């Protein structure tokens, strides 16, 4: 090896050491910088023939573990989703309160039943009557405020989606901008220069931040440019960023719902639009991240919570105001046995109830016929349990007679209907069916003259009958509209007086006892849409037992969500630590590396000094 070769090798070593020490200095300076990835020099040995003649610096390597980074982004989405959902469910539990707590639905209900019991004991007491009215108003106010609380949370979710969309758009633009600034390393390989490495750090941090509002999948090309997709495969950003949009609604109520058909939707949709004019609705495709949590809370979780309150309000109202009137059994020799049913007092939403036996299988079944006055809403949503069928029938007369509609709708059920005026008749079919019972369930609107039933609660002054119209079902949002009958507030004596001809004695406890019985002991079936029970086995129980079920369910949901969020945060924290260990800056390792570089620098400098001395000696020899 010549002295020139030795000098060249030493100089190359000094340059490499200098570049490496500069990177170590940068690593140390950025040890606490979020998103910074540890850098090392990419060195390539130079050769003359088979003899090494030095080292060249061809770029900068980012010590990045792509697999851990991908996992980190997945868990970031999951943690954002779980934490947000847990936060909202904790607030829902706060609205429902804890069992046996004060200022809760259960405490208001217990106060009402206590007041009714006092009225049963002292029906002639004016203060006892007023006590019931006050307790009922407190009960209605409790449901009103709880419903408003849920809708406030839905409104917060709507706003949260809007903010998340804005955040995502900013991040996507930044990612696209950096993508377009990146170029393939002219020296080849996978390394980059320092400036490009800094851009990649920044770009990767933006991508990781994008995984908070939505679940994403990332691919990288040979130029280190990334293409970002949603978890379902919709492209968001490459060299050009798509644009997310969200048409947020100003007011959210129980009746505002999201629908994939924009013409039927009254809540905002998340859409991604491209420069070519195309767009895709992402609302129900996101599976993780904040936006997915907001959508689920807005359209499912909080809607179900509202349904729970609405079902309670509807059941409590109907329990006191609905009266069941039996049909008249017929046994004439010339016609098959059956029943005549008077439908004159049916309001829209009221029902005709039949119980019949299928002779062939000896199975008893029930049929509930719902009065509908708006044929545009037919057929009603399916509501069938194994032995109970519910159908809606147009009573407005625009669809033919009620009997004709029933015979057509129940073809094969072997029930024979005829009608005359307001009388609906149903007859046995010999050898096939036997009608066991028939009745109507009607909503009482008057305070006297129709029995002990009493419309204590109203739907903002209107009778609650469970009607379904083109604008929706009356039960939707009832908890927010429930109020005490103003006629009873004006004349509390009607809590006792249920007949004026003859006059009910002032000390008669019959109506008070009825109210107490319905509130405390009567059992009702509840819709599976409440999340309690199922379509096949709907939950049946008292008002109190149902209330305890939904309160416990909300508490359990909040606790489960909290556990999931805690677990997800532990996983995320572990991955962050692992990512820092593999791709972050370790000060001890950097100091050790710096010491090694200093020693190598000294060795190269010593070689150069020795070569210099040898040149001097050689020159002096001449």
C-alpha positions, 0 to 999 in steps of 0.5 A, spaced: 500 500 500 502 506 498 503 512 502 498 516 498 493 510 499 494 510 506 493 518 506 486 517 502 483 511 507 485 516 513 481 522 510 475 518 508 475 515 515 475 522 517 470 524 513 465 518 515 467 520 522 465 527 522 458 525 518 457 520 523 458 525 529 454 530 526 448 525 526 450 523 533 449 530 535 443 531 531 440 525 535 442 527 541 439 534 540 432 531 538 432 526 543 425 529 546 422 531 539 416 527 537 416 523 531 424 523 531 427 517 528 434 515 530 439 516 524 445 513 522 450 514 516 449 509 510 457 507 509 459 503 503 467 501 502 471 503 496 475 498 493 481 498 488 481 491 485 480 487 491 483 492 496 479 496 500 481 504 499 476 507 503 469 509 505 464 513 502 458 516 505 452 515 501 446 517 505 442 517 512 439 511 514 432 512 519 433 506 524 425 505 523 421 498 524 416 499 519 412 493 522 412 496 529 410 503 526 404 499 523 402 496 529 402 503 533 398 506 528 393 500 528 393 501 536 392 508 536 386 508 532 383 503 537 385 507 543 382 513 540 376 509 539 375 506 545 377 512 550 372 516 546 366 511 547 368 510 554 368 517 556 361 518 552 358 512 556 361 514 563 357 521 561 351 516 559 351 513 566 351 519 569 345 521 566 342 515 568 345 515 575 346 509 580 341 505 583 338 507 589 341 514 588 338 521 589 336 525 583 335 519 578 329 516 574 328 511 580 328 516 585 323 520 582 319 514 580 319 511 587 317 518 589 311 518 585 309 511 587 309 513 594 305 519 593 300 515 590 300 510 596 299 516 600 293 518 596 290 511 596 290 511 604 287 518 604 283 519 597 279 525 600 286 529 602 287 535 597 294 535 599 295 528 597 292 529 591 297 535 589 302 531 592 301 526 586 301 531 581 307 534 584 311 527 584 308 526 577 311 533 574 317 531 577 317 524 574 316 528 567 321 533 568 326 527 570 325 524 563 325 530 560 332 532 562 335 525 561 332 525 554 335 532 553 342 530 556 342 524 551 341 529 545 346 534 547 351 528 547 349 526 540 350 533 538 357 533 541 358 527 537 355 531 531 360 536 532 366 531 534 365 528 527 366 535 524 372 537 528 375 530 526 374 531 519 377 538 519 383 535 523 384 529 518 383 534 512 389 538 514 393 532 516 392 529 509 394 535 505 401 535 509 402 528 507 401 529 500 405 536 500 411 532 503 410 526 498 411 531 492 417 533 495 421 526 496 425 524 490 429 517 489 436 517 492 441 519 486 446 514 490 441 508 490 439 504 496 434 505 501 437 511 504 436 518 504 440 525 505 439 528 512 433 533 509 429 528 506 430 524 512 427 530 516 421 530 511 420 523 512 420 523 520 415 529 519 410 525 514 410 519 518 408 523 524 402 526 520 400 519 518 400 517 525 396 523 527 391 521 522 390 514 525 387 517 531 381 520 527 380 514 523 383 507 521 388 507 516 392 502 512 399 505 509 403 503 503 410 505 501 413 506 494 421 505 492 421 513 492 419 513 500 412 516 498 406 513 502 399 512 499 394 512 505 387 508 505 382 507 510 381 500 513 376 498 508 380 500 502 378 507 500 384 511 498 385 518 502 392 521 500 398 519 495 401 525 491 394 528 491 390 529 498 382 527 497 377 532 501 373 529 507 366 533 508 361 533 513 354 536 513 353 537 520 346 539 522 345 544 527 340 541 532 340 534 534 333 531 536 330 524 538 327 524 531 334 526 527 337 520 524 342 518 519 340 514 513 345 512 507 339 515 503 341 522 503 334 524 502 332 520 508 337 522 512 337 528 517 344 528 520 351 529 517 354 524 513 362 523 512 364 523 505 371 523 501 371 527 494 376 527 489 379 532 484 375 528 478 368 529 481 367 522 484 365 521 492 364 516 497 360 515 503 364 513 509 359 514 514 358 507 516 365 504 513 369 506 518 371 501 524 376 504 528 378 511 530 374 517 533 370 518 527 367 511 528 366 512 535 362 518 534 358 515 529 357 509 533 355 513 539 350 518 535 347 513 531 346 507 535 349 507 542 345 514 544 339 512 540 338 506 544 339 509 550 333 514 548 329 508 546 330 506 553 327 512 556 322 513 551 319 506 552 319 507 559 315 513 558 310 510 553 309 504 558 308 508 564 303 513 560 299 507 557 299 503 563 294 508 566 290 511 560 289 505 556 283 501 557 282 494 554 275 492 552 273 485 551 269 483 544 262 480 544 262 472 543 257 470 538 254 463 538 248 463 533 247 457 530 247 459 523 254 462 524 261 459 526 262 461 533 267 468 534 267 475 536 264 482 534 269 487 536 267 495 537 272 499 533 269 506 534 273 508 540 280 506 537 285 512 536 290 511 531 296 507 534 290 503 538 290 495 537 285 490 536 287 483 540 286 476 538 288 470 541 286 463 537 288 456 537 291 453 531 287 446 531 292 442 527 298 443 532 294 445 538 298 451 538 295 458 541 297 464 538 296 472 538 294 477 533 295 484 534 292 489 529 294 496 530 290 502 527 293 506 522 290 512 519 296 514 514 297 508 509 303 511 507 307 508 513 304 501 511 307 496 512 309 497 519 316 495 521 316 487 523 315 486 530 313 478 530 315 473 536 314 466 535 307 466 537 305 473 536 304 477 530 303 484 529 300 488 523 298 495 521 291 496 518 289 502 514 283 505 518 282 511 514 278 507 508 283 509 503 285 501 502 278 498 502 274 495 508 278 493 515 276 486 514 278 485 506 285 488 508 285 483 514 283 477 510 288 479 505 294 480 510 292 474 514 291 469 508 293 462 510 291 464 518 284 461 517 281 467 520 275 469 517 273 477 518 267 481 516 266 488 518 259 492 518 260 500 520 265 500 526 263 493 528 269 488 526 267 480 526 272 474 527 269 467 526 272 460 527 274 456 521 271 449 523 277 444 523 282 449 523 282 455 528 278 457 534 278 464 536 279 464 544 278 471 546 278 478 542 278 485 545 280 492 543 285 497 547 283 504 547 286 510 550 282 514 554 282 522 554 277 524 558 278 524 566 271 521 568 265 517 565 270 511 562 272 507 568 278 508 573 283 509 567 286 516 567 291 520 562 295 522 567 301 523 562 300 526 555 305 528 549 305 535 550 298 536 551 296 530 546 294 523 548 299 518 547 296 512 543 303 510 540 301 512 533 305 511 527 305 517 521 309 519 516 313 523 520 315 517 525 312 513 531 309 517 536 314 514 541 320 517 539 322 522 543 316 521 548 321 522 554 323 529 552 316 531 551 312 527 556 308 532 561 302 532 566 295 532 564 294 540 565 286 538 566 289 534 572 293 539 574 287 544 574 283 539 578 287 534 582 280 531 585 279 527 578 285 523 581 279 520 585 273 522 582 272 517 575 265 518 575 260 524 575 253 520 574 253 517 579 258 521 582 264 518 585 264 519 593 270 523 595 273 518 599 273 513 594 280 510 593 278 505 587 282 510 582 288 511 586 289 503 587 288 502 580 294 507 579 298 504 584 297 497 581 299 499 574 305 503 577 307 497 582 305 491 580 303 490 573 307 487 568 308 489 561 312 487 555 318 491 552 321 492 545 327 489 544 330 495 541 331 497 548 337 492 548 333 489 554 331 482 551 330 479 544 325 479 539 324 472 540 324 473 548 322 480 549 323 482 556 317 482 561 316 485 567 314 491 572 316 498 570 321 498 576 324 492 574 325 494 567 328 501 569 333 497 574 334 493 568 336 499 563 340 502 569 344 496 570 345 495 563 348 502 562 352 501 568 355 495 565 356 498 558 360 504 562 364 499 566 366 494 560 368 500 555 372 503 561 376 496 561 377 496 554 379 503 554 384 501 559 386 495 556 387 498 549 391 504 552 396 499 555 397 496 549 398 502 545 403 504 551 407 498 550 408 499 543 410 506 544 415 504 548 417 498 544 417 503 538 422 508 542 426 503 544 427 500 536 427 507 533 428 512 538 434 516 541 437 512 547 442 517 550 447 512 553 448 508 546 449 515 543 454 517 548 457 510 547 457 511 539 460 518 540 466 515 544 467 510 539 467 515 533 472 520 537 477 514 538 476 512 530 477 520 529 483 520 533 486 513 530 485 516 523 488 523 525 494 519 527 495 515 521 495 522 517 500 524 522 504 518 521 504 519 513 505 526 514 512 524 518 513 519 513 513 524 507 517 528 511 523 523 512 522 521 504 523 528 502 529 529 506 532 523 504 533 526 497 
